[in-house]
């Protein structure tokens, strides 16, 4: 009998699993309570404080916060074997002033950040609570971590600090992303990000007509990047996510900039794309009056474990045991990039079905939440080697 089937037949585990549907209302309320606390990347402090105080009530050990506001708590195992780390990112893409009002319609919960990643953080807290209720400790320590800086320009700083701090020999990282139930991310794609800034002398729109404009050049740069074709396999992408620049309507712009995000499943394909973009930049910068700088602002390393890795197999078995018959094995850029890039097994899993992530009209379908939690509990128990 496989590990997951064994676990589902353990009476103590069964008791916990059978009660999962009863926790649904509590679970959703907890996710909403977390969602109501603004937590833009680099300003996660208040949400971190909330999570820390919840963890402190559960009877875990080593509950603390580091200087970046990553929150840690440990459930001691029965042996000194390397630990399992379960984590969820605290931060959201939404600015502090965003209207976080929640609207509920049956199984649906609408609210910015509800699935990504308030639900992940709530799942982390509920998992910790259920593990304590279970009574019998697994063989391995489990660290529960709510980390900062997964989104935007955070560049996975939070997870880098977590992996630096915790055991280098950790047996597994289980990363929670609220809205992606049914998906298993086990391949971390490489991401490189740049701020490209154009500077010219500028001038008067009439008096200096013909002088180089940073805004006009930025437009040409964007159009040229937009013409670049990238391979479908290995999957490769680019996005100009933000532009800024200029002074006023009757000034030739002296300054303009953009933020660029480039991704690939393959480091070589990513390097090819970046070389093409660099070529476009060099073309535009030929005039001595034009300065273009390409400043790296993000570098997420690639790494992966394959489909046959025991952790992927366990995660897939846990998903199947929770009733999921269509499992998506995926590549992506998540907190799992950091452990995977350092050779530590990691998977990123979901808890329910989220929609419109990173948009103000984000919403969550909570129907599969008990299944999502069942999957997480079984996977964590298996990874931490729970035995009767
Ligand atoms: Zn997320």
Boltz pocket constraint, residues with backbone or C-beta under 6 A from the ligand:
constraints:
  - pocket:
      binder: B
      contacts: [[A, 89], [A, 91], [A, 116], [A, 117], [A, 150], [A, 176], [A, 177]]
      max_distance: 6.0
